[in-house]
Amino acid sequence: MIRAAAAFARTRGHLLVAVALVSILFVLAPLGARRWVLFGIPEETLHVLGHVLVYATVGWLLGKAMRGAYGWAWLVCVGVSLAEELHQAFVPGRCVDAKDMLINVAAVTAGVALAAVLGR
């Protein structure tokens, strides 16, 4: 009983962190990458790294939270990514970008795969 409660708490923690990350994305969408300059790294590189880090992390967290249901975890993450890209269509100065969506799907795939490999 205690092991089951601990496992549920860990799962809930993974879900909460994933939801927090995605929520931050929706709030920060109006800012875009143009306002972030870091150590002279080109804007496009920062943009791609941001997508990869966030979506790989979300994929890994949901993959861990949905142990054994990795396909569903991937599908949920891709759906969230699509929703985030479509959301940008309604944000002034932003647009839907197919390249961002492909980067997000690749990052989600890597994150969920990592959760599957490490979860065994």
Phi and psi restraints in degrees (range 20) as a CNS / XPLOR table:
assign (resid 1 and name C) (resid 2 and name N)
       (resid 2 and name CA) (resid 2 and name C) 1.0 -67.5 20.0 2
assign (resid 2 and name N) (resid 2 and name CA)
       (resid 2 and name C) (resid 3 and name N) 1.0 -39.5 20.0 2
assign (resid 2 and name C) (resid 3 and name N)
       (resid 3 and name CA) (resid 3 and name C) 1.0 -62.6 20.0 2
assign (resid 3 and name N) (resid 3 and name CA)
       (resid 3 and name C) (resid 4 and name N) 1.0 -40.6 20.0 2
assign (resid 3 and name C) (resid 4 and name N)
       (resid 4 and name CA) (resid 4 and name C) 1.0 -64.9 20.0 2
assign (resid 4 and name N) (resid 4 and name CA)
       (resid 4 and name C) (resid 5 and name N) 1.0 -40.8 20.0 2
assign (resid 4 and name C) (resid 5 and name N)
       (resid 5 and name CA) (resid 5 and name C) 1.0 -65.3 20.0 2
assign (resid 5 and name N) (resid 5 and name CA)
       (resid 5 and name C) (resid 6 and name N) 1.0 -39.6 20.0 2
assign (resid 5 and name C) (resid 6 and name N)
       (resid 6 and name CA) (resid 6 and name C) 1.0 -66.3 20.0 2
assign (resid 6 and name N) (resid 6 and name CA)
       (resid 6 and name C) (resid 7 and name N) 1.0 -41.3 20.0 2
assign (resid 6 and name C) (resid 7 and name N)
       (resid 7 and name CA) (resid 7 and name C) 1.0 -64.0 20.0 2
assign (resid 7 and name N) (resid 7 and name CA)
       (resid 7 and name C) (resid 8 and name N) 1.0 -40.4 20.0 2
assign (resid 7 and name C) (resid 8 and name N)
       (resid 8 and name CA) (resid 8 and name C) 1.0 -64.8 20.0 2
assign (resid 8 and name N) (resid 8 and name CA)
       (resid 8 and name C) (resid 9 and name N) 1.0 -41.1 20.0 2
assign (resid 8 and name C) (resid 9 and name N)
       (resid 9 and name CA) (resid 9 and name C) 1.0 -62.4 20.0 2
assign (resid 9 and name N) (resid 9 and name CA)
       (resid 9 and name C) (resid 10 and name N) 1.0 -41.9 20.0 2
assign (resid 9 and name C) (resid 10 and name N)
       (resid 10 and name CA) (resid 10 and name C) 1.0 -63.2 20.0 2
assign (resid 10 and name N) (resid 10 and name CA)
       (resid 10 and name C) (resid 11 and name N) 1.0 -45.1 20.0 2
assign (resid 10 and name C) (resid 11 and name N)
       (resid 11 and name CA) (resid 11 and name C) 1.0 -60.6 20.0 2
assign (resid 11 and name N) (resid 11 and name CA)
       (resid 11 and name C) (resid 12 and name N) 1.0 -45.3 20.0 2
assign (resid 11 and name C) (resid 12 and name N)
       (resid 12 and name CA) (resid 12 and name C) 1.0 -62.6 20.0 2
assign (resid 12 and name N) (resid 12 and name CA)
       (resid 12 and name C) (resid 13 and name N) 1.0 -38.6 20.0 2
assign (resid 12 and name C) (resid 13 and name N)
       (resid 13 and name CA) (resid 13 and name C) 1.0 -62.6 20.0 2
assign (resid 13 and name N) (resid 13 and name CA)
       (resid 13 and name C) (resid 14 and name N) 1.0 -44.0 20.0 2
assign (resid 13 and name C) (resid 14 and name N)
       (resid 14 and name CA) (resid 14 and name C) 1.0 -61.4 20.0 2
assign (resid 14 and name N) (resid 14 and name CA)
       (resid 14 and name C) (resid 15 and name N) 1.0 -43.1 20.0 2
assign (resid 14 and name C) (resid 15 and name N)
       (resid 15 and name CA) (resid 15 and name C) 1.0 -64.4 20.0 2
assign (resid 15 and name N) (resid 15 and name CA)
       (resid 15 and name C) (resid 16 and name N) 1.0 -42.6 20.0 2
assign (resid 15 and name C) (resid 16 and name N)
       (resid 16 and name CA) (resid 16 and name C) 1.0 -63.2 20.0 2
assign (resid 16 and name N) (resid 16 and name CA)
       (resid 16 and name C) (resid 17 and name N) 1.0 -42.1 20.0 2
assign (resid 16 and name C) (resid 17 and name N)
       (resid 17 and name CA) (resid 17 and name C) 1.0 -66.2 20.0 2
assign (resid 17 and name N) (resid 17 and name CA)
       (resid 17 and name C) (resid 18 and name N) 1.0 -41.6 20.0 2
assign (resid 17 and name C) (resid 18 and name N)
       (resid 18 and name CA) (resid 18 and name C) 1.0 -61.9 20.0 2
assign (resid 18 and name N) (resid 18 and name CA)
       (resid 18 and name C) (resid 19 and name N) 1.0 -44.3 20.0 2
assign (resid 18 and name C) (resid 19 and name N)
       (resid 19 and name CA) (resid 19 and name C) 1.0 -64.3 20.0 2
assign (resid 19 and name N) (resid 19 and name CA)
       (resid 19 and name C) (resid 20 and name N) 1.0 -39.6 20.0 2
assign (resid 19 and name C) (resid 20 and name N)
       (resid 20 and name CA) (resid 20 and name C) 1.0 -62.7 20.0 2
assign (resid 20 and name N) (resid 20 and name CA)
       (resid 20 and name C) (resid 21 and name N) 1.0 -44.5 20.0 2
assign (resid 20 and name C) (resid 21 and name N)
       (resid 21 and name CA) (resid 21 and name C) 1.0 -60.9 20.0 2
assign (resid 21 and name N) (resid 21 and name CA)
       (resid 21 and name C) (resid 22 and name N) 1.0 -45.2 20.0 2
assign (resid 21 and name C) (resid 22 and name N)
       (resid 22 and name CA) (resid 22 and name C) 1.0 -66.8 20.0 2
assign (resid 22 and name N) (resid 22 and name CA)
       (resid 22 and name C) (resid 23 and name N) 1.0 -38.7 20.0 2
assign (resid 22 and name C) (resid 23 and name N)
       (resid 23 and name CA) (resid 23 and name C) 1.0 -61.9 20.0 2
assign (resid 23 and name N) (resid 23 and name CA)
       (resid 23 and name C) (resid 24 and name N) 1.0 -40.9 20.0 2
assign (resid 23 and name C) (resid 24 and name N)
       (resid 24 and name CA) (resid 24 and name C) 1.0 -61.8 20.0 2
assign (resid 24 and name N) (resid 24 and name CA)
       (resid 24 and name C) (resid 25 and name N) 1.0 -40.2 20.0 2
assign (resid 24 and name C) (resid 25 and name N)
       (resid 25 and name CA) (resid 25 and name C) 1.0 -58.0 20.0 2
assign (resid 25 and name N) (resid 25 and name CA)
       (resid 25 and name C) (resid 26 and name N) 1.0 -45.5 20.0 2
assign (resid 25 and name C) (resid 26 and name N)
       (resid 26 and name CA) (resid 26 and name C) 1.0 -65.8 20.0 2
assign (resid 26 and name N) (resid 26 and name CA)
       (resid 26 and name C) (resid 27 and name N) 1.0 -36.2 20.0 2
assign (resid 26 and name C) (resid 27 and name N)
       (resid 27 and name CA) (resid 27 and name C) 1.0 -72.8 20.0 2
assign (resid 27 and name N) (resid 27 and name CA)
       (resid 27 and name C) (resid 28 and name N) 1.0 -39.1 20.0 2
assign (resid 27 and name C) (resid 28 and name N)
       (resid 28 and name CA) (resid 28 and name C) 1.0 -83.7 20.0 2
assign (resid 28 and name N) (resid 28 and name CA)
       (resid 28 and name C) (resid 29 and name N) 1.0 -7.3 20.0 2
assign (resid 28 and name C) (resid 29 and name N)
       (resid 29 and name CA) (resid 29 and name C) 1.0 -52.7 20.0 2
assign (resid 29 and name N) (resid 29 and name CA)
       (resid 29 and name C) (resid 30 and name N) 1.0 -39.2 20.0 2
assign (resid 29 and name C) (resid 30 and name N)
       (resid 30 and name CA) (resid 30 and name C) 1.0 -64.3 20.0 2
assign (resid 30 and name N) (resid 30 and name CA)
       (resid 30 and name C) (resid 31 and name N) 1.0 -23.3 20.0 2
assign (resid 30 and name C) (resid 31 and name N)
       (resid 31 and name CA) (resid 31 and name C) 1.0 -74.6 20.0 2
assign (resid 31 and name N) (resid 31 and name CA)
       (resid 31 and name C) (resid 32 and name N) 1.0 -41.8 20.0 2
assign (resid 31 and name C) (resid 32 and name N)
       (resid 32 and name CA) (resid 32 and name C) 1.0 70.5 20.0 2
assign (resid 32 and name N) (resid 32 and name CA)
       (resid 32 and name C) (resid 33 and name N) 1.0 178.5 20.0 2
assign (resid 32 and name C) (resid 33 and name N)
       (resid 33 and name CA) (resid 33 and name C) 1.0 -83.5 20.0 2
assign (resid 33 and name N) (resid 33 and name CA)
       (resid 33 and name C) (resid 34 and name N) 1.0 -14.3 20.0 2
assign (resid 33 and name C) (resid 34 and name N)
       (resid 34 and name CA) (resid 34 and name C) 1.0 -63.4 20.0 2
assign (resid 34 and name N) (resid 34 and name CA)
       (resid 34 and name C) (resid 35 and name N) 1.0 -22.5 20.0 2
assign (resid 34 and name C) (resid 35 and name N)
       (resid 35 and name CA) (resid 35 and name C) 1.0 -90.1 20.0 2
assign (resid 35 and name N) (resid 35 and name CA)
       (resid 35 and name C) (resid 36 and name N) 1.0 -2.9 20.0 2
assign (resid 35 and name C) (resid 36 and name N)
       (resid 36 and name CA) (resid 36 and name C) 1.0 -107.9 20.0 2
assign (resid 36 and name N) (resid 36 and name CA)
       (resid 36 and name C) (resid 37 and name N) 1.0 121.0 20.0 2
assign (resid 36 and name C) (resid 37 and name N)
       (resid 37 and name CA) (resid 37 and name C) 1.0 -125.7 20.0 2
assign (resid 37 and name N) (resid 37 and name CA)
       (resid 37 and name C) (resid 38 and name N) 1.0 128.7 20.0 2
assign (resid 37 and name C) (resid 38 and name N)
       (resid 38 and name CA) (resid 38 and name C) 1.0 -137.4 20.0 2
assign (resid 38 and name N) (resid 38 and name CA)
       (resid 38 and name C) (resid 39 and name N) 1.0 111.2 20.0 2
assign (resid 38 and name C) (resid 39 and name N)
       (resid 39 and name CA) (resid 39 and name C) 1.0 52.7 20.0 2
assign (resid 39 and name N) (resid 39 and name CA)
       (resid 39 and name C) (resid 40 and name N) 1.0 32.6 20.0 2
assign (resid 39 and name C) (resid 40 and name N)
       (resid 40 and name CA) (resid 40 and name C) 1.0 72.2 20.0 2
assign (resid 40 and name N) (resid 40 and name CA)
       (resid 40 and name C) (resid 41 and name N) 1.0 11.5 20.0 2
assign (resid 40 and name C) (resid 41 and name N)
       (resid 41 and name CA) (resid 41 and name C) 1.0 -72.0 20.0 2
assign (resid 41 and name N) (resid 41 and name CA)
       (resid 41 and name C) (resid 42 and name N) 1.0 132.9 20.0 2
assign (resid 41 and name C) (resid 42 and name N)
       (resid 42 and name CA) (resid 42 and name C) 1.0 -55.5 20.0 2
assign (resid 42 and name N) (resid 42 and name CA)
       (resid 42 and name C) (resid 43 and name N) 1.0 145.4 20.0 2
assign (resid 42 and name C) (resid 43 and name N)
       (resid 43 and name CA) (resid 43 and name C) 1.0 -55.1 20.0 2
assign (resid 43 and name N) (resid 43 and name CA)
       (resid 43 and name C) (resid 44 and name N) 1.0 -43.7 20.0 2
assign (resid 43 and name C) (resid 44 and name N)
       (resid 44 and name CA) (resid 44 and name C) 1.0 -64.2 20.0 2
assign (resid 44 and name N) (resid 44 and name CA)
       (resid 44 and name C) (resid 45 and name N) 1.0 -38.1 20.0 2
assign (resid 44 and name C) (resid 45 and name N)
       (resid 45 and name CA) (resid 45 and name C) 1.0 -64.4 20.0 2
assign (resid 45 and name N) (resid 45 and name CA)
       (resid 45 and name C) (resid 46 and name N) 1.0 -44.2 20.0 2
assign (resid 45 and name C) (resid 46 and name N)
       (resid 46 and name CA) (resid 46 and name C) 1.0 -62.2 20.0 2
assign (resid 46 and name N) (resid 46 and name CA)
       (resid 46 and name C) (resid 47 and name N) 1.0 -40.2 20.0 2
assign (resid 46 and name C) (resid 47 and name N)
       (resid 47 and name CA) (resid 47 and name C) 1.0 -60.0 20.0 2
assign (resid 47 and name N) (resid 47 and name CA)
       (resid 47 and name C) (resid 48 and name N) 1.0 -49.5 20.0 2
assign (resid 47 and name C) (resid 48 and name N)
       (resid 48 and name CA) (resid 48 and name C) 1.0 -65.5 20.0 2
assign (resid 48 and name N) (resid 48 and name CA)
       (resid 48 and name C) (resid 49 and name N) 1.0 -45.7 20.0 2
assign (resid 48 and name C) (resid 49 and name N)
       (resid 49 and name CA) (resid 49 and name C) 1.0 -59.6 20.0 2
assign (resid 49 and name N) (resid 49 and name CA)
       (resid 49 and name C) (resid 50 and name N) 1.0 -39.7 20.0 2
assign (resid 49 and name C) (resid 50 and name N)
       (resid 50 and name CA) (resid 50 and name C) 1.0 -60.7 20.0 2
assign (resid 50 and name N) (resid 50 and name CA)
       (resid 50 and name C) (resid 51 and name N) 1.0 -46.8 20.0 2
assign (resid 50 and name C) (resid 51 and name N)
       (resid 51 and name CA) (resid 51 and name C) 1.0 -61.8 20.0 2
assign (resid 51 and name N) (resid 51 and name CA)
       (resid 51 and name C) (resid 52 and name N) 1.0 -45.3 20.0 2
assign (resid 51 and name C) (resid 52 and name N)
       (resid 52 and name CA) (resid 52 and name C) 1.0 -63.9 20.0 2
assign (resid 52 and name N) (resid 52 and name CA)
       (resid 52 and name C) (resid 53 and name N) 1.0 -48.2 20.0 2
assign (resid 52 and name C) (resid 53 and name N)
       (resid 53 and name CA) (resid 53 and name C) 1.0 -62.5 20.0 2
assign (resid 53 and name N) (resid 53 and name CA)
       (resid 53 and name C) (resid 54 and name N) 1.0 -45.6 20.0 2
assign (resid 53 and name C) (resid 54 and name N)
       (resid 54 and name CA) (resid 54 and name C) 1.0 -67.8 20.0 2
assign (resid 54 and name N) (resid 54 and name CA)
       (resid 54 and name C) (resid 55 and name N) 1.0 -50.0 20.0 2
assign (resid 54 and name C) (resid 55 and name N)
       (resid 55 and name CA) (resid 55 and name C) 1.0 -75.7 20.0 2
assign (resid 55 and name N) (resid 55 and name CA)
       (resid 55 and name C) (resid 56 and name N) 1.0 -29.9 20.0 2
assign (resid 55 and name C) (resid 56 and name N)
       (resid 56 and name CA) (resid 56 and name C) 1.0 -66.1 20.0 2
assign (resid 56 and name N) (resid 56 and name CA)
       (resid 56 and name C) (resid 57 and name N) 1.0 -40.1 20.0 2
assign (resid 56 and name C) (resid 57 and name N)
       (resid 57 and name CA) (resid 57 and name C) 1.0 -65.3 20.0 2
assign (resid 57 and name N) (resid 57 and name CA)
       (resid 57 and name C) (resid 58 and name N) 1.0 -45.9 20.0 2
assign (resid 57 and name C) (resid 58 and name N)
       (resid 58 and name CA) (resid 58 and name C) 1.0 -62.4 20.0 2
assign (resid 58 and name N) (resid 58 and name CA)
       (resid 58 and name C) (resid 59 and name N) 1.0 -42.0 20.0 2
assign (resid 58 and name C) (resid 59 and name N)
       (resid 59 and name CA) (resid 59 and name C) 1.0 -61.8 20.0 2
assign (resid 59 and name N) (resid 59 and name CA)
       (resid 59 and name C) (resid 60 and name N) 1.0 -42.6 20.0 2
assign (resid 59 and name C) (resid 60 and name N)
       (resid 60 and name CA) (resid 60 and name C) 1.0 -65.1 20.0 2
assign (resid 60 and name N) (resid 60 and name CA)
       (resid 60 and name C) (resid 61 and name N) 1.0 -45.1 20.0 2
assign (resid 60 and name C) (resid 61 and name N)
       (resid 61 and name CA) (resid 61 and name C) 1.0 -63.2 20.0 2
assign (resid 61 and name N) (resid 61 and name CA)
       (resid 61 and name C) (resid 62 and name N) 1.0 -45.6 20.0 2
assign (resid 61 and name C) (resid 62 and name N)
       (resid 62 and name CA) (resid 62 and name C) 1.0 -69.6 20.0 2
assign (resid 62 and name N) (resid 62 and name CA)
       (resid 62 and name C) (resid 63 and name N) 1.0 -34.2 20.0 2
assign (resid 62 and name C) (resid 63 and name N)
       (resid 63 and name CA) (resid 63 and name C) 1.0 -61.2 20.0 2
assign (resid 63 and name N) (resid 63 and name CA)
       (resid 63 and name C) (resid 64 and name N) 1.0 -41.1 20.0 2
assign (resid 63 and name C) (resid 64 and name N)
       (resid 64 and name CA) (resid 64 and name C) 1.0 -68.8 20.0 2
assign (resid 64 and name N) (resid 64 and name CA)
       (resid 64 and name C) (resid 65 and name N) 1.0 -40.6 20.0 2
assign (resid 64 and name C) (resid 65 and name N)
       (resid 65 and name CA) (resid 65 and name C) 1.0 -68.1 20.0 2
assign (resid 65 and name N) (resid 65 and name CA)
       (resid 65 and name C) (resid 66 and name N) 1.0 -33.7 20.0 2
assign (resid 65 and name C) (resid 66 and name N)
       (resid 66 and name CA) (resid 66 and name C) 1.0 -105.7 20.0 2
assign (resid 66 and name N) (resid 66 and name CA)
       (resid 66 and name C) (resid 67 and name N) 1.0 45.6 20.0 2
assign (resid 66 and name C) (resid 67 and name N)
       (resid 67 and name CA) (resid 67 and name C) 1.0 -42.5 20.0 2
assign (resid 67 and name N) (resid 67 and name CA)
       (resid 67 and name C) (resid 68 and name N) 1.0 126.1 20.0 2
assign (resid 67 and name C) (resid 68 and name N)
       (resid 68 and name CA) (resid 68 and name C) 1.0 90.6 20.0 2
assign (resid 68 and name N) (resid 68 and name CA)
       (resid 68 and name C) (resid 69 and name N) 1.0 -21.4 20.0 2
assign (resid 68 and name C) (resid 69 and name N)
       (resid 69 and name CA) (resid 69 and name C) 1.0 -109.5 20.0 2
assign (resid 69 and name N) (resid 69 and name CA)
       (resid 69 and name C) (resid 70 and name N) 1.0 53.9 20.0 2
assign (resid 69 and name C) (resid 70 and name N)
       (resid 70 and name CA) (resid 70 and name C) 1.0 -66.0 20.0 2
assign (resid 70 and name N) (resid 70 and name CA)
       (resid 70 and name C) (resid 71 and name N) 1.0 -33.6 20.0 2
assign (resid 70 and name C) (resid 71 and name N)
       (resid 71 and name CA) (resid 71 and name C) 1.0 -63.0 20.0 2
assign (resid 71 and name N) (resid 71 and name CA)
       (resid 71 and name C) (resid 72 and name N) 1.0 -41.7 20.0 2
assign (resid 71 and name C) (resid 72 and name N)
       (resid 72 and name CA) (resid 72 and name C) 1.0 -67.1 20.0 2
assign (resid 72 and name N) (resid 72 and name CA)
       (resid 72 and name C) (resid 73 and name N) 1.0 -39.8 20.0 2
assign (resid 72 and name C) (resid 73 and name N)
       (resid 73 and name CA) (resid 73 and name C) 1.0 -60.1 20.0 2
assign (resid 73 and name N) (resid 73 and name CA)
       (resid 73 and name C) (resid 74 and name N) 1.0 -44.2 20.0 2
assign (resid 73 and name C) (resid 74 and name N)
       (resid 74 and name CA) (resid 74 and name C) 1.0 -62.3 20.0 2
assign (resid 74 and name N) (resid 74 and name CA)
       (resid 74 and name C) (resid 75 and name N) 1.0 -45.3 20.0 2
assign (resid 74 and name C) (resid 75 and name N)
       (resid 75 and name CA) (resid 75 and name C) 1.0 -63.0 20.0 2
assign (resid 75 and name N) (resid 75 and name CA)
       (resid 75 and name C) (resid 76 and name N) 1.0 -42.1 20.0 2
assign (resid 75 and name C) (resid 76 and name N)
       (resid 76 and name CA) (resid 76 and name C) 1.0 -62.5 20.0 2
assign (resid 76 and name N) (resid 76 and name CA)
       (resid 76 and name C) (resid 77 and name N) 1.0 -45.4 20.0 2
assign (resid 76 and name C) (resid 77 and name N)
       (resid 77 and name CA) (resid 77 and name C) 1.0 -63.3 20.0 2
assign (resid 77 and name N) (resid 77 and name CA)
       (resid 77 and name C) (resid 78 and name N) 1.0 -41.9 20.0 2
assign (resid 77 and name C) (resid 78 and name N)
       (resid 78 and name CA) (resid 78 and name C) 1.0 -64.7 20.0 2
assign (resid 78 and name N) (resid 78 and name CA)
       (resid 78 and name C) (resid 79 and name N) 1.0 -39.6 20.0 2
assign (resid 78 and name C) (resid 79 and name N)
       (resid 79 and name CA) (resid 79 and name C) 1.0 -62.1 20.0 2
assign (resid 79 and name N) (resid 79 and name CA)
       (resid 79 and name C) (resid 80 and name N) 1.0 -41.7 20.0 2
assign (resid 79 and name C) (resid 80 and name N)
       (resid 80 and name CA) (resid 80 and name C) 1.0 -64.1 20.0 2
assign (resid 80 and name N) (resid 80 and name CA)
       (resid 80 and name C) (resid 81 and name N) 1.0 -41.9 20.0 2
assign (resid 80 and name C) (resid 81 and name N)
       (resid 81 and name CA) (resid 81 and name C) 1.0 -61.4 20.0 2
assign (resid 81 and name N) (resid 81 and name CA)
       (resid 81 and name C) (resid 82 and name N) 1.0 -44.2 20.0 2
assign (resid 81 and name C) (resid 82 and name N)
       (resid 82 and name CA) (resid 82 and name C) 1.0 -62.7 20.0 2
assign (resid 82 and name N) (resid 82 and name CA)
       (resid 82 and name C) (resid 83 and name N) 1.0 -44.1 20.0 2
assign (resid 82 and name C) (resid 83 and name N)
       (resid 83 and name CA) (resid 83 and name C) 1.0 -61.3 20.0 2
assign (resid 83 and name N) (resid 83 and name CA)
       (resid 83 and name C) (resid 84 and name N) 1.0 -40.3 20.0 2
assign (resid 83 and name C) (resid 84 and name N)
       (resid 84 and name CA) (resid 84 and name C) 1.0 -65.6 20.0 2
assign (resid 84 and name N) (resid 84 and name CA)
       (resid 84 and name C) (resid 85 and name N) 1.0 -40.9 20.0 2
assign (resid 84 and name C) (resid 85 and name N)
       (resid 85 and name CA) (resid 85 and name C) 1.0 -67.6 20.0 2
assign (resid 85 and name N) (resid 85 and name CA)
       (resid 85 and name C) (resid 86 and name N) 1.0 -42.4 20.0 2
assign (resid 85 and name C) (resid 86 and name N)
       (resid 86 and name CA) (resid 86 and name C) 1.0 -65.5 20.0 2
assign (resid 86 and name N) (resid 86 and name CA)
       (resid 86 and name C) (resid 87 and name N) 1.0 -34.9 20.0 2
assign (resid 86 and name C) (resid 87 and name N)
       (resid 87 and name CA) (resid 87 and name C) 1.0 -57.2 20.0 2
assign (resid 87 and name N) (resid 87 and name CA)
       (resid 87 and name C) (resid 88 and name N) 1.0 -35.6 20.0 2
assign (resid 87 and name C) (resid 88 and name N)
       (resid 88 and name CA) (resid 88 and name C) 1.0 -66.7 20.0 2
assign (resid 88 and name N) (resid 88 and name CA)
       (resid 88 and name C) (resid 89 and name N) 1.0 -20.8 20.0 2
assign (resid 88 and name C) (resid 89 and name N)
       (resid 89 and name CA) (resid 89 and name C) 1.0 -64.4 20.0 2
assign (resid 89 and name N) (resid 89 and name CA)
       (resid 89 and name C) (resid 90 and name N) 1.0 -23.0 20.0 2
assign (resid 89 and name C) (resid 90 and name N)
       (resid 90 and name CA) (resid 90 and name C) 1.0 -101.7 20.0 2
assign (resid 90 and name N) (resid 90 and name CA)
       (resid 90 and name C) (resid 91 and name N) 1.0 4.6 20.0 2
assign (resid 90 and name C) (resid 91 and name N)
       (resid 91 and name CA) (resid 91 and name C) 1.0 -102.5 20.0 2
assign (resid 91 and name N) (resid 91 and name CA)
       (resid 91 and name C) (resid 92 and name N) 1.0 122.6 20.0 2
assign (resid 91 and name C) (resid 92 and name N)
       (resid 92 and name CA) (resid 92 and name C) 1.0 -56.3 20.0 2
assign (resid 92 and name N) (resid 92 and name CA)
       (resid 92 and name C) (resid 93 and name N) 1.0 133.7 20.0 2
assign (resid 92 and name C) (resid 93 and name N)
       (resid 93 and name CA) (resid 93 and name C) 1.0 84.0 20.0 2
assign (resid 93 and name N) (resid 93 and name CA)
       (resid 93 and name C) (resid 94 and name N) 1.0 -1.5 20.0 2
assign (resid 93 and name C) (resid 94 and name N)
       (resid 94 and name CA) (resid 94 and name C) 1.0 -118.3 20.0 2
assign (resid 94 and name N) (resid 94 and name CA)
       (resid 94 and name C) (resid 95 and name N) 1.0 163.9 20.0 2
assign (resid 94 and name C) (resid 95 and name N)
       (resid 95 and name CA) (resid 95 and name C) 1.0 -149.7 20.0 2
assign (resid 95 and name N) (resid 95 and name CA)
       (resid 95 and name C) (resid 96 and name N) 1.0 163.0 20.0 2
assign (resid 95 and name C) (resid 96 and name N)
       (resid 96 and name CA) (resid 96 and name C) 1.0 -74.1 20.0 2
assign (resid 96 and name N) (resid 96 and name CA)
       (resid 96 and name C) (resid 97 and name N) 1.0 132.0 20.0 2
assign (resid 96 and name C) (resid 97 and name N)
       (resid 97 and name CA) (resid 97 and name C) 1.0 -127.6 20.0 2
assign (resid 97 and name N) (resid 97 and name CA)
       (resid 97 and name C) (resid 98 and name N) 1.0 115.5 20.0 2
assign (resid 97 and name C) (resid 98 and name N)
       (resid 98 and name CA) (resid 98 and name C) 1.0 -62.1 20.0 2
assign (resid 98 and name N) (resid 98 and name CA)
       (resid 98 and name C) (resid 99 and name N) 1.0 -34.2 20.0 2
assign (resid 98 and name C) (resid 99 and name N)
       (resid 99 and name CA) (resid 99 and name C) 1.0 -63.2 20.0 2
assign (resid 99 and name N) (resid 99 and name CA)
       (resid 99 and name C) (resid 100 and name N) 1.0 -42.3 20.0 2
assign (resid 99 and name C) (resid 100 and name N)
       (resid 100 and name CA) (resid 100 and name C) 1.0 -61.3 20.0 2
assign (resid 100 and name N) (resid 100 and name CA)
       (resid 100 and name C) (resid 101 and name N) 1.0 -40.6 20.0 2
assign (resid 100 and name C) (resid 101 and name N)
       (resid 101 and name CA) (resid 101 and name C) 1.0 -62.9 20.0 2
assign (resid 101 and name N) (resid 101 and name CA)
       (resid 101 and name C) (resid 102 and name N) 1.0 -42.4 20.0 2
assign (resid 101 and name C) (resid 102 and name N)
       (resid 102 and name CA) (resid 102 and name C) 1.0 -64.2 20.0 2
assign (resid 102 and name N) (resid 102 and name CA)
       (resid 102 and name C) (resid 103 and name N) 1.0 -40.9 20.0 2
assign (resid 102 and name C) (resid 103 and name N)
       (resid 103 and name CA) (resid 103 and name C) 1.0 -62.2 20.0 2
assign (resid 103 and name N) (resid 103 and name CA)
       (resid 103 and name C) (resid 104 and name N) 1.0 -44.5 20.0 2
assign (resid 103 and name C) (resid 104 and name N)
       (resid 104 and name CA) (resid 104 and name C) 1.0 -60.8 20.0 2
assign (resid 104 and name N) (resid 104 and name CA)
       (resid 104 and name C) (resid 105 and name N) 1.0 -44.1 20.0 2
assign (resid 104 and name C) (resid 105 and name N)
       (resid 105 and name CA) (resid 105 and name C) 1.0 -64.1 20.0 2
assign (resid 105 and name N) (resid 105 and name CA)
       (resid 105 and name C) (resid 106 and name N) 1.0 -42.0 20.0 2
assign (resid 105 and name C) (resid 106 and name N)
       (resid 106 and name CA) (resid 106 and name C) 1.0 -63.2 20.0 2
assign (resid 106 and name N) (resid 106 and name CA)
       (resid 106 and name C) (resid 107 and name N) 1.0 -41.7 20.0 2
assign (resid 106 and name C) (resid 107 and name N)
       (resid 107 and name CA) (resid 107 and name C) 1.0 -67.3 20.0 2
assign (resid 107 and name N) (resid 107 and name CA)
       (resid 107 and name C) (resid 108 and name N) 1.0 -42.4 20.0 2
assign (resid 107 and name C) (resid 108 and name N)
       (resid 108 and name CA) (resid 108 and name C) 1.0 -61.1 20.0 2
assign (resid 108 and name N) (resid 108 and name CA)
       (resid 108 and name C) (resid 109 and name N) 1.0 -43.6 20.0 2
assign (resid 108 and name C) (resid 109 and name N)
       (resid 109 and name CA) (resid 109 and name C) 1.0 -59.5 20.0 2
assign (resid 109 and name N) (resid 109 and name CA)
       (resid 109 and name C) (resid 110 and name N) 1.0 -44.6 20.0 2
assign (resid 109 and name C) (resid 110 and name N)
       (resid 110 and name CA) (resid 110 and name C) 1.0 -64.0 20.0 2
assign (resid 110 and name N) (resid 110 and name CA)
       (resid 110 and name C) (resid 111 and name N) 1.0 -43.1 20.0 2
assign (resid 110 and name C) (resid 111 and name N)
       (resid 111 and name CA) (resid 111 and name C) 1.0 -65.0 20.0 2
assign (resid 111 and name N) (resid 111 and name CA)
       (resid 111 and name C) (resid 112 and name N) 1.0 -45.8 20.0 2
assign (resid 111 and name C) (resid 112 and name N)
       (resid 112 and name CA) (resid 112 and name C) 1.0 -66.6 20.0 2
assign (resid 112 and name N) (resid 112 and name CA)
       (resid 112 and name C) (resid 113 and name N) 1.0 -39.3 20.0 2
assign (resid 112 and name C) (resid 113 and name N)
       (resid 113 and name CA) (resid 113 and name C) 1.0 -62.6 20.0 2
assign (resid 113 and name N) (resid 113 and name CA)
       (resid 113 and name C) (resid 114 and name N) 1.0 -40.6 20.0 2
assign (resid 113 and name C) (resid 114 and name N)
       (resid 114 and name CA) (resid 114 and name C) 1.0 -62.3 20.0 2
assign (resid 114 and name N) (resid 114 and name CA)
       (resid 114 and name C) (resid 115 and name N) 1.0 -42.8 20.0 2
assign (resid 114 and name C) (resid 115 and name N)
       (resid 115 and name CA) (resid 115 and name C) 1.0 -62.8 20.0 2
assign (resid 115 and name N) (resid 115 and name CA)
       (resid 115 and name C) (resid 116 and name N) 1.0 -39.1 20.0 2
assign (resid 115 and name C) (resid 116 and name N)
       (resid 116 and name CA) (resid 116 and name C) 1.0 -66.4 20.0 2
assign (resid 116 and name N) (resid 116 and name CA)
       (resid 116 and name C) (resid 117 and name N) 1.0 -43.0 20.0 2
assign (resid 116 and name C) (resid 117 and name N)
       (resid 117 and name CA) (resid 117 and name C) 1.0 -69.5 20.0 2
assign (resid 117 and name N) (resid 117 and name CA)
       (resid 117 and name C) (resid 118 and name N) 1.0 -43.7 20.0 2
assign (resid 117 and name C) (resid 118 and name N)
       (resid 118 and name CA) (resid 118 and name C) 1.0 -78.6 20.0 2
assign (resid 118 and name N) (resid 118 and name CA)
       (resid 118 and name C) (resid 119 and name N) 1.0 -18.2 20.0 2
assign (resid 118 and name C) (resid 119 and name N)
       (resid 119 and name CA) (resid 119 and name C) 1.0 -79.7 20.0 2
assign (resid 119 and name N) (resid 119 and name CA)
       (resid 119 and name C) (resid 120 and name N) 1.0 -7.1 20.0 2
